[in-house]
Amino acid sequence: MKIGVVGTGYVGLVVGACLAETGNAVVCVDKDARKVDALRRGEIPIYEPGLSEMIPRNVAEERLSFTTDLQGAVRASEILFVAVGTPQDEDGSADMTHVLAVAEGIARAMNGWKIVVTKSTVPVGTAARVREVIAGLTTHPFAVVSNPEFLKEGAAVDDFLKPDRVVIGTDDPKVEAVMRELYEPFVRTGHPILVMDHASAELSKYAANAMLATRISFMNEIANLCDKVGADVRNVRLGIGTDSRIGASFLFPGVGYGGSCFPKDVKALRRIGEDAGCGLRVVEAVDETNQAQKSVLVPRVEKHLGGLGGKVIALWGLAFKPRTDDMREAPALAIVDALLAKGAKVRAYDPKAMGVAREVLGDRVTLCTRSYDALEGADALVLVTEWNEFREPDFERMKSLMRRPAVFDGRNVYNPQHMRELGFHYEGIGRR
């Protein structure tokens, strides 16, 4: 099939590369000429495992191309995916400016029947708005499909190639047949293609992210309770996660969730509920709990050190999760702000996010090229992101570099008893 993908962020690049991988002719469009030129040279602007191999291969095979020419891409394509950003607006809702602008651009360039697929995370009613915009600018026939993405950063390529499910919002049997054909190579193991109305498809994405965020915030509150009553959250997690009705996923406590999806989508869902006159109290609590959780460790560090003025604090991990360089809404940002506000000096390291960190943090912190460099003269280490390389460090080397051997483990990576036997002051999240 001939496919156009508008937007070359996380979603657009993954969609384009994976659809090209199965033999489709895909052209990805972006208005940023420098970004397009870099992609043509095989330079990937984000860290996402698998993309750096998949994109150059498909470009070389002439199945994947990049352009700034939206009109040309529209005219050459049968199916057009809209994968531009829907950033959080001031009132918490999703900003639809970019999506509707793309719809307008597609309409003005149309030269025949097209299927326009909204892949961006969009609120209920977007399909109708997109249809209205296009219909007002063209007489060519077209169809609008709601096709939310369920990709995890750090595993997005695998998630697209082997999805748990594919959700398609359409009421047109002809369009359904085309979309089923497009996705058939990815569901050969039996995972379902779910066809439903537009509103249900659009809401499914928000509901899925809110449910996962709810599990995280719930477990964080249980971990905080464990700290108060002397329980160990690891045991509690096992006690509930082995219940088949609950399961073990997303029950690991920590310093809160971040990224481009959960924070924005939870807030957007709150706003959708408010606009519909249906307050979502659980979703509101999830959001507020997460914001509070990002600040739980700093007071503990301050208490242990007897104040933070002039103290040197090492941070391991800046990305919001492992296997990505994304720092949007990362808990590390809130921790850095709180430490600096109390007069601490921060030395930080992340395996993949250092380039992003330089742009976001500037010279407010010392960014180190190696993990152990961050520990030199440190009064405490705060572990924020559970990268694999942090799981089995040289503890004796850590002690020799640090001014005080204190570890505040924001992801419960280490065994508390073992750390104390090694001579560290150790505090985790809900660990006895």
C-alpha positions, 0 to 999 in steps of 0.5 A: 500500500502507499502510505503517508505519515504526517509527523516524525516524532516517536509515533510517526517514526515508529509507524512509518518504519514498521509499515515500511518493514512489511513492504508498504511504500511509506513517505513520512512528512515533517515541516522541519527541513533540518530534521528531514535532511537528518533522517535522510542521512540515517540520523535518528533524532530520538533514542528508541531501540530498533529504529536506528537499524530499521530506518536506514534499511528501509530507506536503502530499499526505497520503501521509506522516504522523508519529505517536507512536501505535504502536498506531494505525499498526500497525492501519492498516498492512499492512506494518510496517518496523522501523527503530530503532537497534541500537547497539553493546553493551559486548561489541561485539555489536548491542544488540537491545533496541529491535528486540525492544521494537518487535516486542512493541509490534507484536504487542500492537497487531495486528488482522489479518495483517501483514508485519513487515520488519526494516530495522534492521541486525541479527545472524543469527537476528534474524528468528527472535527477532522471530517468537518474540516476536510469536508469543508475544503474538498469535494473529493471522497474520503474516510476518517479512521480513529486508530490510537497507538498503544506504544511504550517508549523503549519498546515501541518497535516491538509493540507495533510489530507484535501488538496486544490488539489493534483498535480501529474506529470506523463504521465503513465496511470498505474502510474496515477491510482496507485497515484489516489488510494493512494490519494483518501482518502484525496480528498473525499470532492471533491478537485481535483487531478490534473494530468499534465506533469512533468515540470508543476508539478515541476514549480507549487510549485515554482509558488505557493510560489512565488505568496504568497510571492508576496502578502506579499511583495506587502502588506508590501510596501503598509504598508510602503507607508501608513506610509508616506502618513498618511493612515491606512493599515488595512483599505486599506487591507479591501478595496482590500481584499473584492474584490472577484478577490483579496481575503483577504489571505496573505494581512497582513503586517509585518516585512517580511516572513521567513521559509524553503520555501518562501525565498529559493523557491523565490530565486530558481525561480529567478535562474530558470528564469535566467538559462532559459534566462527569467528574472523574475522581479516581483520575483526579486522585491519580494525577495528584498522587503522582505529583506528590510522589515526585517529591518524597525522596528530597525531604528524606535526603535533607533529614539524613544530611541535616540540611542540603545547603552546600551538599553534593547530591549525585543523581543516577538516571534522568530519563523518565524510564529506561531505554529512552532519552525522553525527559518530558515530565521526568521525576528527575526534573522535580527532584533536581528543582527541589534539591537546587531550591534547598541549596544543594549541588547536583551531579547527574548521569544518564546512559542516553539522556545527556543530550536532552539534559543539556538542553533542559537543565543547562548549567544548573547541574554538573552533567557527568560522562560516566556514572561513577564520575557523578559520585565524586565527593557526593554526600548522597546518591539518589537513584531515579531511573532503573537502567540496567547498568545501575543494578550491579555497580561496584559498591566498594568503588562507590563508597570510595568516591562518595563523601558519605555512603548514603543511597536513596533508591527511588526505584527499589533496585537494591536489597536494603539488608545487603546495602546496610551490610556493605556500610551504606545508609539506605532508604528505598520506597516502602522497603522495610 
